[in-house]
Amino acid sequence: MNEKQIERCLVEGIKKQGGMCMKFVSPGTAGVPDRIIITATGKILFVELKTETGHLSKIQMYTIGEMKKRGADVRVIKGLDEVKMLLTEIGGTLI
């Protein structure tokens, strides 16, 4: 399964739970996570999606580290199984 398919599963799963899963684009700031999730209960998470064998670039590691230092909930999710685990954690509903 490629990253785009994994991302689609995450977006659909969050929407089914009543949340929002927005594409995160930050002009001028490289390495930001792929998505911002706002759950149905108002929790905010940033998610970087990868395939099962994918890895973070150096700039992604740096940017995610800086976000976490400031208290942001940033997750690196690899593959469909980890998407399912995140959906269960967030709302108890699978895709």
N, CA, C and O of each residue as an XYZ file, in Angstrom:
380
protein
N       0.851     -1.170      0.000
C       0.000      0.000      0.000
C       0.901      1.239      0.000
O       1.838      1.330      0.793
N       0.614      2.184     -0.887
C       1.449      3.387     -0.943
C       0.953      4.450      0.045
O      -0.120      4.326      0.637
N       1.761      5.489      0.200
C       1.461      6.528      1.198
C       0.134      7.231      0.921
O      -0.600      7.563      1.852
N      -0.171      7.454     -0.337
C      -1.423      8.137     -0.688
C      -2.635      7.300     -0.255
O      -3.620      7.854      0.234
N      -2.576      5.988     -0.428
C      -3.672      5.107     -0.012
C      -3.801      5.084      1.516
O      -4.909      5.089      2.053
N      -2.676      5.060      2.195
C      -2.677      5.081      3.660
C      -3.303      6.381      4.152
O      -4.101      6.382      5.090
N      -2.934      7.485      3.510
C      -3.472      8.798      3.878
C      -4.979      8.840      3.671
O      -5.704      9.379      4.507
N      -5.456      8.281      2.573
C      -6.896      8.265      2.291
C      -7.651      7.492      3.377
O      -8.728      7.915      3.799
N      -7.102      6.375      3.826
C      -7.727      5.587      4.893
C      -7.804      6.381      6.191
O      -8.810      6.324      6.899
N      -6.746      7.120      6.504
C      -6.751      7.950      7.709
C      -7.818      9.029      7.608
O      -8.604      9.213      8.538
N      -7.853      9.741      6.494
C      -8.815     10.836      6.308
C     -10.249     10.310      6.428
O     -11.070     10.900      7.129
N     -10.544      9.209      5.749
C     -11.897      8.643      5.791
C     -12.262      8.179      7.189
O     -13.388      8.389      7.642
N     -11.307      7.544      7.881
C     -11.569      7.065      9.236
C     -11.845      8.187     10.212
O     -12.750      8.081     11.040
N     -11.077      9.265     10.126
C     -11.290     10.410     11.025
C     -12.638     11.064     10.734
O     -13.362     11.429     11.661
N     -12.976     11.212      9.474
C     -14.278     11.804      9.113
C     -15.431     10.963      9.639
O     -16.425     11.514     10.112
N     -15.320      9.634      9.566
C     -16.369      8.746     10.082
C     -16.558      8.918     11.580
O     -17.647      8.689     12.106
N     -15.496      9.321     12.264
C     -15.560      9.532     13.711
C     -16.041     10.940     14.066
O     -16.157     11.277     15.245
N     -16.319     11.755     13.060
C     -16.794     13.109     13.322
C     -15.689     14.129     13.471
O     -15.941     15.254     13.902
N     -14.473     13.759     13.126
C     -13.344     14.679     13.229
C     -12.989     15.300     11.891
O     -13.651     15.074     10.878
N     -11.938     16.079     11.916
C     -11.414     16.717     10.704
C      -9.979     16.247     10.516
O      -9.237     16.084     11.484
N      -9.593     16.028      9.253
C      -8.236     15.584      8.939
C      -7.760     16.414      7.756
O      -7.984     16.065      6.597
N      -7.101     17.516      8.074
C      -6.736     18.502      7.062
C      -5.290     18.340      6.623
O      -4.412     18.005      7.418
N      -5.066     18.584      5.343
C      -3.705     18.597      4.807
C      -2.964     19.751      5.458
O      -3.492     20.860      5.545
N      -1.742     19.500      5.917
C      -0.950     20.534      6.585
C       0.115     21.008      5.613
O       1.007     20.249      5.233
N       0.017     22.257      5.217
C       1.004     22.890      4.351
C       1.435     24.175      5.040
O       0.597     24.986      5.435
N       2.729     24.359      5.183
C       3.244     25.540      5.855
C       4.326     26.173      4.980
O       5.505     25.845      5.110
N       3.922     27.078      4.094
C       4.915     27.700      3.210
C       6.069     28.306      4.003
O       5.865     29.029      4.978
N       7.267     27.998      3.566
C       8.454     28.532      4.233
C       8.977     27.663      5.357
O      10.048     27.936      5.899
N       8.238     26.614      5.722
C       8.683     25.708      6.776
C       8.704     24.293      6.223
O       7.654     23.700      5.974
N       9.887     23.762      6.036
C      10.022     22.415      5.491
C       9.868     21.368      6.587
O      10.149     21.629      7.756
N       9.419     20.183      6.193
C       9.390     19.054      7.107
C       8.191     18.955      8.012
O       8.205     18.173      8.962
N       7.141     19.732      7.745
C       5.955     19.647      8.603
C       5.216     18.339      8.334
O       5.309     17.797      7.233
N       4.479     17.820      9.329
C       3.713     16.591      9.129
C       2.660     16.744      8.023
O       2.286     17.854      7.645
N       2.196     15.597      7.519
C       1.242     15.578      6.413
C      -0.136     16.122      6.775
O      -0.761     16.820      5.977
N      -0.608     15.805      7.973
C      -1.995     16.088      8.332
C      -2.122     16.678      9.728
O      -1.323     16.396     10.621
N      -3.160     17.513      9.890
C      -3.596     17.985     11.201
C      -4.940     17.322     11.449
O      -5.850     17.411     10.623
N      -5.058     16.665     12.580
C      -6.323     16.032     12.952
C      -6.923     16.810     14.111
O      -6.251     17.105     15.099
N      -8.192     17.131     13.970
C      -8.972     17.663     15.088
C     -10.065     16.631     15.335
O     -10.950     16.440     14.502
N      -9.997     15.971     16.482
C     -10.956     14.909     16.779
C     -12.327     15.499     17.088
O     -12.478     16.708     17.267
N     -13.309     14.627     17.146
C     -14.673     15.057     17.469
C     -14.747     15.702     18.854
O     -15.654     16.490     19.125
N     -13.794     15.369     19.731
C     -13.780     15.941     21.082
C     -12.841     17.138     21.207
O     -12.680     17.692     22.294
N     -12.211     17.544     20.078
C     -11.386     18.743     20.083
C      -9.905     18.534     20.300
O      -9.153     19.507     20.366
N      -9.460     17.285     20.414
C      -8.030     17.022     20.558
C      -7.347     17.283     19.212
O      -7.900     16.971     18.158
N      -6.141     17.858     19.257
C      -5.401     18.178     18.039
C      -4.137     17.330     17.972
O      -3.360     17.269     18.925
N      -3.947     16.670     16.814
C      -2.761     15.859     16.566
C      -2.195     16.234     15.207
O      -2.927     16.628     14.299
N      -0.896     16.106     15.084
C      -0.219     16.254     13.798
C       0.276     14.858     13.416
O       0.840     14.146     14.246
N       0.062     14.474     12.162
C       0.412     13.120     11.741
C       1.270     13.149     10.481
O       0.906     13.762      9.477
N       2.406     12.477     10.554
C       3.247     12.230      9.392
C       3.026     10.779      9.001
O       3.215      9.876      9.816
N       2.629     10.555      7.764
C       2.339      9.214      7.284
C       3.487      8.667      6.441
O       4.100      9.383      5.650
N       3.755      7.397      6.631
C       4.787      6.702      5.870
C       4.280      5.310      5.521
O       3.362      4.797      6.161
N       4.879      4.703      4.507
C       4.630      3.292      4.260
C       5.323      2.500      5.356
O       6.058      3.062      6.167
N       5.088      1.197      5.378
C       5.702      0.349      6.409
C       7.225      0.448      6.394
O       7.870      0.284      7.429
N       7.795      0.713      5.230
C       9.256      0.767      5.112
C       9.797      2.194      4.986
O      11.005      2.394      4.857
N       8.909      3.172      5.022
C       9.328      4.561      4.858
C      10.068      5.084      6.081
O       9.964      4.530      7.175
N      10.814      6.157      5.875
C      11.545      6.758      6.993
C      11.507      8.286      6.867
O      11.295      8.830      5.784
N      11.716      8.954      7.988
C      11.708     10.411      8.020
C      12.993     10.965      7.423
O      14.073     10.400      7.593
N      12.850     12.085      6.718
C      14.035     12.798      6.255
C      14.635     13.561      7.443
O      14.004     13.684      8.493
N      15.835     14.060      7.268
C      16.481     14.822      8.343
C      15.666     16.065      8.708
O      15.529     16.388      9.888
N      15.127     16.756      7.714
C      14.351     17.962      8.012
C      13.039     17.608      8.704
O      12.572     18.365      9.554
N      12.440     16.479      8.358
C      11.227     16.045      9.060
C      11.545     15.713     10.515
O      10.794     16.089     11.414
N      12.654     15.013     10.751
C      13.039     14.699     12.133
C      13.248     15.976     12.940
O      12.818     16.069     14.090
N      13.908     16.955     12.336
C      14.161     18.218     13.026
C      12.850     18.951     13.335
O      12.611     19.351     14.475
N      12.010     19.124     12.318
C      10.768     19.889     12.502
C       9.848     19.196     13.499
O       9.280     19.852     14.373
N       9.695     17.897     13.382
C       8.848     17.158     14.325
C       9.419     17.257     15.735
O       8.665     17.409     16.696
N      10.725     17.172     15.869
C      11.364     17.330     17.178
C      11.094     18.694     17.789
O      10.812     18.801     18.982
N      11.178     19.730     16.978
C      10.900     21.086     17.469
C       9.443     21.234     17.889
O       9.147     21.900     18.881
N       8.542     20.624     17.148
C       7.116     20.676     17.506
C       6.865     19.954     18.827
O       6.141     20.451     19.690
N       7.470     18.778     18.976
C       7.298     18.009     20.214
C       7.884     18.736     21.420
O       7.321     18.674     22.513
N       9.013     19.428     21.232
C       9.617     20.203     22.322
C       8.641     21.225     22.874
O       8.690     21.569     24.055
N       7.767     21.701     22.026
C       6.802     22.727     22.405
C       5.457     22.145     22.842
O       4.481     22.870     23.030
N       5.430     20.830     22.997
C       4.239     20.184     23.535
C       3.235     19.688     22.513
O       2.156     19.233     22.893
N       3.556     19.760     21.224
C       2.617     19.292     20.202
C       2.553     17.765     20.210
O       3.562     17.093     20.421
N       1.372     17.237     19.980
C       1.168     15.800     19.843
C       1.403     15.454     18.378
O       0.521     15.634     17.538
N       2.600     14.955     18.079
C       2.983     14.622     16.708
C       3.212     13.118     16.633
O       3.949     12.549     17.438
N       2.575     12.489     15.664
C       2.702     11.048     15.493
C       3.287     10.733     14.121
O       2.959     11.387     13.131
N       4.142      9.741     14.071
C       4.623      9.189     12.804
C       3.941      7.830     12.679
O       4.179      6.924     13.478
N       3.101      7.707     11.674
C       2.282      6.522     11.476
C       2.790      5.786     10.243
O       2.869      6.350      9.152
N       3.134      4.515     10.438
C       3.668      3.700      9.334
C       2.679      2.593      8.985
O       2.474      1.663      9.765
N       2.076      2.699      7.817
C       1.225      1.637      7.297
C      -0.190      1.640      7.843
O      -0.524      2.367      8.779
N      -1.009      0.803      7.225
C      -2.429      0.734      7.542
C      -2.692      0.218      8.951
O      -3.625      0.682      9.606
N      -1.897     -0.724      9.428
C      -2.112     -1.246     10.781
C      -1.968     -0.142     11.827
O      -2.745     -0.096     12.781
N      -0.990      0.745     11.663
C      -0.811      1.843     12.619
C      -1.909      2.890     12.471
O      -2.279      3.534     13.454
N      -2.439      3.074     11.258
C      -3.597      3.959     11.074
C      -4.769      3.402     11.874
O      -5.449      4.147     12.580
N      -5.009      2.104     11.768
C      -6.108      1.472     12.509
C      -5.931      1.636     14.011
O      -6.897      1.903     14.725
N      -4.696      1.477     14.497
C      -4.444      1.650     15.935
C      -4.733      3.081     16.372
O      -5.307      3.304     17.438
N      -4.334      4.058     15.544
C      -4.593      5.458     15.876
C      -6.095      5.742     15.891
O      -6.591      6.423     16.789
N      -6.812      5.226     14.909
C      -8.263      5.431     14.870
C      -8.945      4.824     16.082
O      -9.888      5.403     16.622
N      -8.476      3.667     16.512
C      -9.031      3.038     17.717
C      -8.737      3.893     18.945
O      -9.607      4.088     19.793
N      -7.511      4.402     19.038
C      -7.133      5.271     20.162
C      -7.997      6.523     20.200
O      -8.461      6.932     21.265
N      -8.207      7.122     19.053
C      -8.929      8.396     18.990
C     -10.416      8.227     19.262
O     -10.997      8.962     20.060
N     -11.024      7.258     18.599
C     -12.483      7.190     18.700
C     -13.082      5.830     18.840
O     -14.304      5.684     18.877
N     -12.235      4.820     18.919
C     -12.749      3.472     19.080
C     -13.362      2.873     17.834
O     -13.915      1.775     17.889
N     -13.278      3.572     16.704
C     -13.897      3.083     15.467
C     -12.825      2.832     14.429
O     -11.972      3.685     14.184
N     -12.872      1.678     13.828
C     -11.947      1.366     12.749
C     -12.526      1.810     11.428
O     -13.697      2.179     11.336
N     -11.682      1.769     10.393
C     -12.129      2.144      9.049
C     -12.968      1.048      8.446
O     -13.437      1.181      7.316
